Amino acid sequence: MVTAAGAQVPIINKVEPLAGAPQQTILITGSGFSSTITDLQVWFDHVKGTIVSPSTNFSIQVQIPAQARLSNVEVINLVTGLSATSQLKFMPQYGGSSFDPAKVSAPFSVSDPTELFDICSCDFDLDGKPDLAVTKLKNGTPATDLMILKNQSTLGNLSFAKVDKTSLAALDVSAPTFNLNCGDLNGDGRPDLVATRNGATRNQVFILRNTNTTPGTLSFASVQTLFLDIGQFAFRVSIRDLNLDGLRLCIHQSKHHQRRLLRPDSIKTHGYGCQHDVWT
């Protein structure tokens, strides 16, 4: 188990420039970084940038990834497991010719007997391409497993491979699911999956911890279930660091339009311990 006690929380003071094209380099200044590049990761929402040598405890140079989208930039210190997010959003820029509708490809479709319901995007297999995760319905009944569409696209061509419980047992949560989201909960540089329960009993949140160590492969630990108070319903999930302690929190909207906060007790390699707070 790795704890954050006594560790310096990273702080981002400035990202400059705040707009740029893929492969251009931006400078992140602040504190709590590292002079060892392998200790750090920089994420542009759902994809990771490439850190350019050298980095210091106070500055990082990073290349903008091709799939970057409008988002806050996040720096993760893998040694402490703590992270920081920029106050302002980064804007990716693209050049070239005028927009031509004739060059828009046909919509991507998935051949599956189930209806896809909610969706989120993160690079689960750490290959630099954003993958998709979805919850499902079958004939109007919520499915008890999740699906991942693994991104196998090449330049100019969209391609995704379907991964479900038949090929990755961890995606079977053995309970109907509703909404989901993804993000790095324990500061290890791997985006985890968080889903809420559907059906009559909806006071549960499911966490699938990403255990992948080989880029291009998918691996998750067995599902961990967090229980809310009886009578509470879990709906949409957000993952944010609200109190600037470097730990990301699960926030979900529950019954009667309340927001419930799952606040981690500590960073855990083999689990996710939480305390519950609620506000309206």
N, C-alpha and C positions, 0 to 999 in steps of 0.2 A: 504494500500500500504506500502510495506517495501522498504526502500532505503538503498543503501550502503554507503551513505555519512558519512565520518568520521570513518567508520568501518575498522579494520585492515584486510588487504588482507592476506589470508593464504599463507605460503611459505613452500615448501618441499625442504629441504636441502639434505636429503639422505633417501633411502629405502634400508634396509639391512636385510637379503640378497636379491639380485636382482633375485634370482631363488629359487623355492621351490615347494613342493608337496601340494596337497589339504589338508586342516586342519592344516598344519604347520603354525607357527606364524612368522610374520615379524615385524620389528620395523621401523616406519616412524618418522623421526625427522625434526624439522623446527620451525615454529612459526605461531601464529594466529589460533591455534587449540582451544580446550576447555577441561577443567577438568571434564565436564559433558558429559558422553558418548552419551546420547540421543541428544546432540547438533551436533553430527558429523555423517558423513557417509564416507565410503571408498569404492570406486568403482574400480574394475578390468575390465575396458572397459564396457561390457554390464551386469555385475553382481556385486552385492554388497558383500563385506566381512563382517565378524563378528568381531566387536571391542571387545578386551579383556580388562577387568578392570585391573589397572586403566589407564586413559589417563590424559594428562596434556596439558597446553597451548603450550608445546614444543615437545611432543612425543605421539605417538599412537601405540599400539600393535594391530594387526589385524590378524585373521585367513584367510588363502587363501581359496576362494570358489572353489568347485569342477569344475565349468564351467569357471574358469579364463582362459584367452588366452593372447598371447603375446600382451602387451599394456602398455601404461603409466598408472601409478596409480593416481587416483584422490581423493582428500580430499575435502568434502563439509562441510562448517560451516553453519548449518541450521538456526542459529540465525541471522547471517549477510547476508546470501544468497550468499556468495562468496566462490570461490573454488580455488584450486591449483592443478597442474598436475606435476608429476615427470618429470625431464628432460630425464631420461633413462627409457627404457621399462623394465617391469617385465616379466620374462620367467617362465611359469609354467613347472614343471617337473613331469614326470610319470614313475613309475617303474613297475616291473612285468616281465612276460615271453616275449619271442620274438614275433614279429608281426606274426599273423596267419590270412591270407586272408579268410580262411573258417569261421572265427568268425565275419566277417563283415556282418551286417544285410542287408536286402534288402532295396533299396532306399525308402524314405518316399515320398508318393504322396498325392495330394489333389484332391478330386473329386469336380470339379467345372466347369461350362460351359465357364468360362472366362480364358484367358491366363494370367498367372502371369508374370509381367514384372520386376520391380525393387524390391529389398528386403533389409531390415535392421533388426538388432537384438538388442533388449533391454528388460529388465525385466519390462514390462509395469504394471503388476499387483502386483509387489513387493513381489512375493512369493519365490524368490531366484532362479527361473529358467528363462533363456532367452527366450523371446517370439519373434515371427517374424511378421513384418509388410510388406505388399506388395502393389504395384500399379498393376492395371489390364488392360487388353485389351479384348474386346469382338468382335470377327470377324474382328480384325484389328483396331477397333475403341476404343480409350481410354475410360475406364469406369469412372464414376463420383463419385465413392466411393472407399475407401481403405478397405483392409482386414487385420485382425490380426489373426495369428495362435497362439492360447494360449497354452503354453507348459504345458502338463499334464503328462510328461514322468516320469517313475519310473526307479530305478536302473536297467540298462540292457535293457530297453524297451523304444522305442520312441513313443510318442503319442501327437498329437496336436488337438485342437478343433477350428474349423473355426468360426470366429466372423466377421460379416459384418453389413451393414446398417440395415438389417432386425432385428437384435438383439441389435445393438448399433447405434442409430441414428446419433451420432456425427461423425461417419465415412463417412457419406454422405456429401461431400464437394460441391456438385452441380456443379462441373466443372471437365473436364478431367484432370487427373494427369499423371506425367511422372516419375521423379526420387524422391526419398525420403531418409531421414535419421532421426536418433533419438538421443536425448541427453537432459540433464537437462538445459534448457535455463534460468530459473528464480531462480535457487539455492534452490529449495524446496525439493530436493532429489528424484524427480519423473521424469523419462525420458519423454520428450515431443516428438511429431511427427512433422516433417517439410517436406512438399512436394512441388514440382514445378508443374506449370500448363502445360498441353499439348494442342495441337490443334492450331488453327490459332492465338489466342491471348495468348501469353506465357509470358507476363510480370508480372506474379503474383506468390507469394510464400504463401503457406497455412500453418498455424501453429495450431496444435491441442494441447492445454495445458492439461497435465495429471492432473486430479483432484482426483485420487484414494486415499482413506483414509483407505481402508480395504484390507489387503493382500489377493490375490486370486481373486479379482474382477477387472473389467476394467471400467474406467470412464474418459471421456474427456469433456472439455468445448466445446462450439460451435466453429467452425472453425473461425480463425482470418486471414484475407487476407491482405498481404502487397503488395503494387504496386510498380513496377519498372518504369523507364522512358519508355514512348511510344517508341516502336521499339526495346526494349531490350528483350532478351529471357532468361528465367531462365532454367538451366539444372541441373547439379549435385550439391548436397549440402554437405558442411562440417560444423561441429560445433566445434569451437576452441576458446581458449582465446589467442588472438594474442598479446595484449598489456599488459598482466600480471596484469590486474586490478581486476581479480577475476570473471569477467563476461564472459560468453561464447557467441560467436558471430556466426551468420549464414554467411557462405561464399558460393557463388554459381558461377558457370561458366556460362557466358552469351554469347550473340552473339559476333562474331569477337574475340573469345578466351579471352575476358576480364573476370576478377574476380570482383565480386561486393560484398561488405561487408555490412551486415545489422547490424549496431552497436547499442546496446540498450542504450536508454537515461537513464534508471533506471531499477531496478528490480521491476516488478509489479506482484501483486497477481492475478489481473484480466485482464491482457493483456500483450502486449509486444511492447513497444514503440521503434522505431528504427530511426536511421539516416543512410543515404546512402553514402558510399564511393566507389570509383572505381579505379582500377589499372589494368595494363596489364602485 
